[in-house]
Amino acid sequence: MPVRTRRKSIQNPRVENLGKSQAQIMAKIPLYEYLNSQPSAPSAHFDRFVVGEISIQRAYLSASLNSMMNGTKPSHLQLILGPNGNGKTLLNNTLMFEASNKNLTRTESGDVEAKFTVLFSHITLNDANQNSIGIRLAQSLKRSIYEPSRLTYSLIAAKIIDDFVTNHELPLQVRLAAWWPRSLLKKDLDSYNEQINRLLTEDETDSVVSALEKTFLKLQRHVTAASFRESLEEYARSREVNPFMRNYLENRSDSLSVSELNRALFTDLSSSQGTAQPLDVIKAISSMARDVGCKLLILAVDDFNIKQPPTALLPIVEKLSEFTNPKILFVVTAVQAVWEKAIADEDDLSIRQKIHQFGNPIIVAPPSERDMDVLFDKIVSLMNADLAREGKSIIMTPQEAQSLRSYCPRSSYRDAIKYLIDNLRHFVEIPSQKKVVGV
């Protein structure tokens, strides 16, 4: 929900904290240390190390995202194929990063205004159960990489409560009877907004997440009080609030935590699945996103590397054109050889045409010789920037640099980056008279 402020906003903020998630860890350690110790792509700082075709593909996905939000491009499937270690997950992560920045605006005071313009979910298909995709996408739904997914549905519900309190006209007798619960609601909404701002601007977030959950439960108790109940039900009907979210919002059990409310929601979603299964859940996610003004829903499935044809995707892809508010960008990544064999083994022509051909695949590939030269310079540059805090830098002769380039593996960007960082460590010194590469 928007954090209220009267100060002028500054677009495209760089909010760099993220609780116990990847972005906060990256803020506390040098980027080169992260790249060297984690096989997965980072969730930020892409310009510091991304080179070659990946840069062009990032720009294409960014333009696609903007075109969908501006109304010129419909909901669609986007395939990303190629060998492991060459940017499939990274391209997904850049989309999540951009989506986060669409929702967050930093003000001149340093506060952050948070909206629900784009919601996203990013999962990895680590088993052969294609029908689990819908529920897992629901469980991972977020509005920014800086907020844990466990908060998402309470954030949506709190936004609905805020709209109810702010914009729904209560009958006179209700206003008189509910003046005290309403004053408590407004007070707790202000506290909730302040806590969201703290979550987005401070490093210490565990306590803030806990405080947000407690404040939400207070909001829920106030808004479901007897004096509000009938008006809230009327508001939900008039706004056509999603029935799953209504159950979440109107739950009157004082003993349930936010985590338990989430589990109850996922159980309801799972039990409601019909023959289309993942599609049914995606429809419910879309409806809940629409309740808070979402314009674009990004659903990303990484590592679709199962041997059987992707039959569960067909009902989703066939119905994508029906999702207009919000639109859906459905992203699927897979190892190219595995994916193409699974597609080739399928007798149903619609699988090959609707999922593969109309997925307009982006193909990622290992680095070229030119890419390796640029990558070497970028890795040296980012290491020098991080090492400067310790008064150190990479010191090597041009001959040593050329030798390191020539032995660098080109099987994948992942292998090349790790090799370069491992070997450039041997050239970290306090500056002397030698040639300092990359400065």
C-alpha positions as CSV (number, residue, x, y, z in Angstrom):
1,M,0.0,0.0,0.0
2,P,1.3,3.5,-0.7
3,V,3.3,5.0,2.1
4,R,1.8,8.5,2.5
5,T,4.0,11.5,2.0
6,R,3.6,15.1,0.8
7,R,7.1,15.3,-0.4
8,K,8.0,15.3,-4.1
9,S,8.9,11.8,-5.4
10,I,12.0,10.8,-7.2
11,Q,11.5,8.1,-9.9
12,N,13.4,4.9,-10.3
13,P,14.7,4.5,-6.7
14,R,17.6,2.2,-5.9
15,V,16.4,0.6,-2.7
16,E,19.3,-1.7,-1.7
17,N,18.2,-3.6,1.4
18,L,16.2,-6.8,1.6
19,G,15.8,-8.6,4.9
20,K,17.3,-12.0,4.9
21,S,17.0,-12.3,1.2
22,Q,19.7,-12.1,-1.5
23,A,19.8,-8.4,-2.0
24,Q,20.6,-7.7,1.7
25,I,23.3,-10.3,1.7
26,M,24.8,-8.7,-1.4
27,A,24.7,-5.3,0.3
28,K,26.9,-6.6,3.1
29,I,29.5,-8.5,1.0
30,P,31.5,-7.5,-2.1
31,L,29.8,-8.4,-5.3
32,Y,32.8,-10.4,-6.6
33,E,32.6,-12.6,-3.4
34,Y,28.9,-13.3,-4.1
35,L,29.6,-14.1,-7.7
36,N,32.4,-16.5,-6.7
37,S,30.4,-18.4,-4.0
38,Q,26.9,-18.6,-5.4
39,P,26.0,-20.6,-8.5
40,S,22.7,-18.7,-9.0
41,A,22.6,-15.3,-10.6
42,P,22.3,-12.3,-8.3
43,S,19.2,-10.2,-8.1
44,A,20.8,-6.8,-8.6
45,H,23.9,-4.9,-9.9
46,F,23.7,-6.5,-13.3
47,D,25.4,-3.7,-15.2
48,R,28.6,-4.4,-13.3
49,F,29.2,-7.8,-14.9
50,V,26.7,-8.5,-17.7
51,V,28.2,-8.5,-21.2
52,G,27.4,-9.6,-24.8
53,E,24.0,-10.8,-26.0
54,I,22.6,-10.9,-22.5
55,S,22.7,-7.1,-22.4
56,I,20.7,-7.0,-25.6
57,Q,18.3,-9.6,-24.3
58,R,17.8,-7.7,-21.1
59,A,16.9,-4.6,-23.1
60,Y,14.4,-6.6,-25.1
61,L,12.7,-8.0,-22.0
62,S,12.6,-4.5,-20.4
63,A,11.0,-3.1,-23.6
64,S,8.5,-5.9,-23.6
65,L,7.6,-5.2,-20.0
66,N,7.1,-1.5,-20.7
67,S,5.0,-2.2,-23.8
68,M,2.7,-4.5,-21.8
69,M,2.2,-1.8,-19.2
70,N,1.6,0.9,-21.8
71,G,-1.1,-1.2,-23.4
72,T,0.5,-2.0,-26.8
73,K,1.5,-5.6,-26.1
74,P,-0.9,-8.4,-24.9
75,S,-0.3,-11.1,-22.4
76,H,2.1,-13.7,-23.8
77,L,4.5,-16.5,-23.2
78,Q,8.3,-15.8,-23.3
79,L,10.7,-18.8,-23.6
80,I,14.3,-18.5,-22.6
81,L,16.4,-21.5,-23.7
82,G,20.1,-22.4,-23.7
83,P,22.8,-24.3,-21.8
84,N,23.1,-23.9,-18.1
85,G,25.3,-21.1,-16.7
86,N,24.7,-18.6,-19.5
87,G,22.0,-16.2,-18.2
88,K,18.6,-17.8,-18.2
89,T,18.0,-17.2,-14.5
90,L,19.8,-13.9,-14.7
91,L,17.3,-12.6,-17.3
92,N,14.4,-13.7,-15.0
93,N,16.1,-11.8,-12.1
94,T,16.4,-8.6,-14.1
95,L,12.7,-8.7,-14.8
96,M,12.0,-9.1,-11.0
97,F,14.4,-6.2,-10.3
98,E,12.7,-3.9,-12.9
99,A,9.2,-4.9,-11.6
100,S,10.3,-3.9,-8.1
101,N,11.4,-0.5,-9.3
102,K,8.1,0.0,-11.0
103,N,6.4,-0.3,-7.6
104,L,8.8,1.7,-5.5
105,T,9.5,5.4,-5.6
106,R,11.9,7.0,-3.3
107,T,11.0,10.5,-2.0
108,E,13.4,13.4,-1.3
109,S,13.1,12.6,2.4
110,G,14.4,9.1,1.8
111,D,11.1,7.4,2.4
112,V,9.7,5.0,-0.1
113,E,6.2,4.9,-1.7
114,A,5.1,1.4,-2.5
115,K,2.4,0.4,-4.9
116,F,1.2,-2.8,-6.6
117,T,1.6,-1.8,-10.2
118,V,3.5,-5.1,-11.0
119,L,3.3,-8.3,-9.1
120,F,5.6,-11.2,-9.8
121,S,6.4,-14.8,-8.9
122,H,9.6,-16.7,-9.7
123,I,9.8,-20.4,-9.0
124,T,12.1,-23.3,-10.0
125,L,10.5,-26.5,-11.3
126,N,12.6,-28.9,-9.3
127,D,10.3,-31.9,-9.6
128,A,8.3,-33.6,-12.4
129,N,4.9,-32.5,-11.1
130,Q,3.8,-29.9,-13.6
131,N,0.5,-29.5,-11.8
132,S,2.2,-28.0,-8.8
133,I,3.1,-24.9,-10.8
134,G,0.0,-22.9,-9.9
135,I,0.2,-23.3,-6.1
136,R,3.9,-22.7,-6.1
137,L,3.5,-19.5,-8.1
138,A,0.9,-18.4,-5.6
139,Q,3.2,-19.1,-2.7
140,S,6.0,-17.0,-4.2
141,L,4.0,-14.0,-5.2
142,K,5.7,-10.7,-4.4
143,R,5.6,-7.0,-5.3
144,S,9.3,-6.3,-4.7
145,I,12.5,-8.2,-4.2
146,Y,12.8,-6.3,-1.0
147,E,9.8,-7.8,0.8
148,P,9.4,-11.5,1.8
149,S,6.6,-13.4,0.0
150,R,5.2,-14.3,3.4
151,L,3.9,-10.7,3.6
152,T,2.4,-10.4,0.2
153,Y,-1.2,-11.4,0.9
154,S,-1.4,-9.4,4.2
155,L,-0.1,-6.4,2.2
156,I,-2.8,-6.9,-0.4
157,A,-5.5,-7.3,2.4
158,A,-4.2,-4.2,4.2
159,K,-4.4,-2.2,0.9
160,I,-8.0,-3.3,0.6
161,I,-8.7,-2.2,4.2
162,D,-7.0,1.1,3.5
163,D,-9.3,1.7,0.5
164,F,-12.4,0.7,2.5
165,V,-11.5,3.1,5.3
166,T,-10.6,5.9,3.0
167,N,-13.1,5.7,0.2
168,H,-16.2,3.7,1.3
169,E,-19.0,5.9,2.4
170,L,-20.5,4.5,5.7
171,P,-24.1,5.1,6.6
172,L,-24.5,7.7,9.4
173,Q,-25.6,5.2,12.0
174,V,-22.5,3.1,11.2
175,R,-20.2,6.1,11.4
176,L,-21.6,6.9,14.8
177,A,-21.4,3.4,16.1
178,A,-18.0,2.7,14.7
179,W,-16.2,6.0,15.4
180,W,-13.8,4.3,17.9
181,P,-12.9,1.2,15.8
182,R,-12.5,3.5,12.8
183,S,-10.1,5.8,14.7
184,L,-8.1,2.7,15.8
185,L,-8.1,1.5,12.2
186,K,-6.7,4.8,10.9
187,K,-4.0,4.9,13.7
188,D,-2.9,1.3,12.9
189,L,-2.9,2.0,9.1
190,D,-0.5,4.9,9.7
191,S,1.7,2.5,11.8
192,Y,1.5,-0.1,9.1
193,N,2.6,2.4,6.5
194,E,5.5,3.5,8.6
195,Q,6.6,-0.1,9.2
196,I,6.5,-0.7,5.4
197,N,8.8,2.3,4.9
198,R,11.2,0.9,7.5
199,L,11.2,-2.5,5.8
200,L,12.2,-0.8,2.5
201,T,14.8,1.6,3.9
202,E,16.5,-0.1,6.9
203,D,18.9,-3.1,7.1
204,E,17.4,-4.6,10.3
205,T,14.2,-6.2,8.9
206,D,13.3,-9.3,10.9
207,S,11.8,-7.2,13.7
208,V,10.0,-5.0,11.2
209,V,8.4,-8.0,9.4
210,S,7.3,-9.3,12.8
211,A,5.8,-5.9,13.6
212,L,4.0,-5.7,10.3
213,E,2.4,-9.1,10.9
214,K,1.2,-8.0,14.3
215,T,-0.1,-4.7,13.0
216,F,-2.0,-6.5,10.2
217,L,-3.7,-8.8,12.7
218,K,-4.8,-5.7,14.6
219,L,-6.2,-4.2,11.4
220,Q,-8.0,-7.4,10.7
221,R,-9.6,-7.5,14.1
222,H,-10.8,-3.9,13.9
223,V,-12.2,-4.1,10.4
224,T,-14.1,-7.4,11.2
225,A,-15.7,-5.9,14.4
226,A,-19.5,-6.1,14.6
227,S,-19.9,-2.4,13.9
228,F,-18.0,-2.7,10.5
229,R,-19.0,-6.2,9.4
230,E,-22.0,-5.4,7.3
231,S,-20.4,-2.4,5.6
232,L,-17.2,-4.4,4.9
233,E,-19.3,-7.1,3.3
234,E,-21.1,-4.6,1.2
235,Y,-17.8,-3.0,0.1
236,A,-16.4,-6.4,-0.8
237,R,-19.4,-7.2,-2.9
238,S,-19.5,-3.8,-4.7
239,R,-15.8,-4.0,-5.4
240,E,-16.0,-7.7,-6.4
241,V,-13.1,-8.5,-4.2
242,N,-11.8,-12.0,-4.9
243,P,-13.5,-14.6,-2.7
244,F,-10.2,-16.1,-1.6
245,M,-9.0,-12.7,-0.5
246,R,-12.4,-12.0,1.2
247,N,-11.9,-15.2,3.3
248,Y,-8.4,-14.1,4.1
249,L,-9.5,-10.6,5.1
250,E,-12.7,-11.5,7.0
251,N,-11.2,-14.4,9.0
252,R,-12.4,-13.8,12.6
253,S,-10.2,-16.3,14.4
254,D,-8.1,-14.4,16.9
255,S,-5.6,-17.3,17.1
256,L,-4.4,-17.4,13.5
257,S,-1.0,-15.8,12.6
258,V,-0.3,-14.4,9.2
259,S,1.6,-17.5,8.3
260,E,-1.4,-19.6,9.2
261,L,-3.7,-17.3,7.2
262,N,-1.3,-17.8,4.2
263,R,-1.5,-21.6,4.6
264,A,-5.3,-21.5,4.8
265,L,-5.3,-19.5,1.6
266,F,-3.1,-21.9,-0.2
267,T,-5.2,-24.8,1.0
268,D,-8.3,-23.2,-0.3
269,L,-6.6,-22.5,-3.7
270,S,-5.4,-26.1,-3.9
271,S,-8.8,-27.6,-3.1
272,S,-10.4,-25.3,-5.7
273,Q,-8.3,-26.6,-8.6
274,G,-10.3,-28.2,-11.4
275,T,-9.0,-30.1,-14.4
276,A,-7.0,-27.1,-15.6
277,Q,-5.3,-27.0,-12.2
278,P,-2.4,-24.4,-12.6
279,L,-4.6,-22.2,-14.8
280,D,-7.3,-22.1,-12.1
281,V,-4.8,-20.9,-9.5
282,I,-3.4,-18.3,-11.9
283,K,-6.9,-17.0,-12.5
284,A,-7.2,-16.6,-8.7
285,I,-3.8,-14.9,-8.4
286,S,-4.8,-12.5,-11.3
287,S,-8.1,-11.6,-9.6
288,M,-6.4,-10.8,-6.2
289,A,-3.8,-8.7,-8.1
290,R,-6.6,-6.8,-9.8
291,D,-8.1,-6.0,-6.4
292,V,-5.1,-3.7,-5.6
293,G,-4.7,-2.1,-9.0
294,C,-2.0,-4.4,-10.5
295,K,-1.5,-3.8,-14.2
296,L,1.0,-6.6,-15.0
297,L,1.6,-10.0,-13.5
298,I,4.9,-11.7,-14.2
299,L,4.9,-15.4,-13.7
300,A,8.3,-17.1,-14.2
301,V,9.2,-20.8,-14.1
302,D,12.9,-21.6,-14.1
303,D,14.5,-24.9,-15.0
304,F,11.6,-26.6,-16.9
305,N,13.9,-29.4,-17.6
306,I,11.6,-32.4,-17.4
307,K,11.7,-35.2,-20.0
308,Q,8.0,-35.3,-20.7
309,P,6.3,-32.7,-22.9
310,P,5.1,-29.5,-21.1
311,T,1.5,-30.4,-21.3
312,A,0.5,-28.4,-18.1
313,L,1.5,-25.2,-19.9
314,L,-0.9,-25.6,-22.8
315,P,-4.1,-24.7,-21.0
316,I,-2.3,-21.6,-19.6
317,V,-0.8,-20.5,-22.9
318,E,-4.2,-21.0,-24.7
319,K,-5.9,-18.7,-22.3
320,L,-3.2,-16.0,-21.9
321,S,-5.0,-13.7,-24.3
322,E,-8.0,-13.5,-21.9
323,F,-5.8,-11.9,-19.2
324,T,-6.2,-8.2,-19.9
325,N,-6.4,-6.7,-16.4
326,P,-3.8,-7.4,-15.3
327,K,-1.9,-8.7,-18.2
328,I,0.4,-11.7,-17.7
329,L,4.0,-12.1,-18.9
330,F,4.5,-15.9,-18.5
331,V,8.3,-16.7,-18.6
332,V,9.6,-20.3,-18.9
333,T,13.3,-21.1,-19.0
334,A,14.8,-24.5,-19.8
335,V,18.0,-26.2,-21.1
336,Q,17.6,-26.0,-24.8
337,A,18.4,-29.6,-25.6
338,V,16.1,-31.0,-23.0
339,W,13.2,-28.7,-23.9
340,E,13.5,-29.3,-27.7
341,K,13.6,-33.1,-27.2
342,A,10.5,-33.0,-25.0
343,I,8.7,-30.9,-27.6
344,A,9.8,-33.2,-30.4
345,D,8.5,-36.3,-28.6
346,E,5.0,-34.8,-28.3
347,D,2.6,-35.9,-31.0
348,D,0.2,-33.1,-30.3
349,L,1.0,-30.4,-32.9
350,S,-0.6,-27.7,-30.7
351,I,2.1,-28.3,-28.1
352,R,4.9,-27.6,-30.6
353,Q,3.2,-24.6,-32.2
354,K,1.5,-22.8,-29.3
355,I,4.1,-23.4,-26.7
356,H,7.4,-23.4,-28.6
357,Q,6.9,-21.4,-31.8
358,F,4.7,-18.7,-30.2
359,G,7.0,-18.6,-27.2
360,N,9.4,-16.6,-29.4
361,P,12.4,-18.2,-27.7
362,I,15.3,-16.1,-26.5
363,I,18.4,-18.2,-26.9
364,V,21.3,-17.7,-24.5
365,A,24.8,-18.9,-25.4
366,P,28.3,-19.2,-24.0
367,P,30.6,-16.1,-24.3
368,S,32.4,-15.2,-27.5
369,E,36.0,-14.2,-27.6
370,R,34.9,-10.5,-27.7
371,D,32.6,-11.2,-24.8
372,M,35.4,-12.7,-22.8
373,D,37.6,-9.5,-23.2
374,V,34.7,-7.3,-22.0
375,L,33.9,-9.7,-19.2
376,F,37.5,-9.7,-18.0
377,D,37.6,-5.9,-17.9
378,K,34.2,-5.8,-16.0
379,I,35.3,-8.3,-13.4
380,V,38.6,-6.5,-12.8
381,S,36.6,-3.2,-12.5
382,L,34.1,-4.5,-10.0
383,M,36.8,-6.2,-7.9
384,N,38.9,-3.1,-7.9
385,A,35.8,-1.0,-6.8
386,D,35.2,-3.5,-3.9
387,L,38.8,-3.9,-3.0
388,A,39.3,-0.1,-2.8
389,R,37.5,-0.1,0.6
390,E,40.5,-2.0,1.9
391,G,43.1,0.1,0.1
392,K,43.9,-2.7,-2.3
393,S,43.6,-3.4,-6.1
394,I,44.4,-5.9,-8.7
395,I,48.0,-5.4,-9.9
396,M,49.3,-7.4,-12.9
397,T,51.3,-6.8,-16.0
398,P,49.6,-6.8,-19.5
399,Q,51.3,-10.2,-20.2
400,E,49.8,-11.7,-17.0
401,A,46.4,-10.3,-18.0
402,Q,46.6,-11.8,-21.5
403,S,47.6,-15.1,-20.1
404,L,44.7,-15.2,-17.8
405,R,42.3,-14.4,-20.6
406,S,43.7,-17.1,-22.8
407,Y,43.2,-19.8,-20.2
408,C,39.7,-18.7,-19.2
409,P,37.1,-21.4,-19.9
410,R,34.4,-20.4,-22.4
411,S,31.9,-23.2,-21.7
412,S,29.6,-20.7,-19.8
413,Y,29.6,-17.3,-18.2
414,R,29.3,-19.0,-14.8
415,D,32.5,-20.9,-15.3
416,A,34.3,-17.9,-16.8
417,I,33.3,-15.6,-13.9
418,K,34.4,-18.1,-11.2
419,Y,37.7,-18.8,-13.0
420,L,38.5,-15.1,-13.4
421,I,37.7,-14.2,-9.8
422,D,39.5,-17.2,-8.4
423,N,42.7,-16.3,-10.3
424,L,42.5,-12.6,-10.0
425,R,42.6,-13.0,-6.2
426,H,46.3,-13.9,-6.7
427,F,47.0,-10.4,-8.0
428,V,45.4,-8.5,-5.2
429,E,47.9,-6.2,-3.6
430,I,48.4,-2.7,-2.1
431,P,49.2,-0.6,-5.2
432,S,52.9,-0.4,-6.2
433,Q,54.8,0.4,-9.4
434,K,53.3,-2.5,-11.4
435,K,50.7,-1.9,-14.0
436,V,47.2,-1.7,-12.4
437,V,44.8,-3.4,-14.8
438,G,41.3,-1.8,-15.2
439,V,42.1,1.5,-13.5
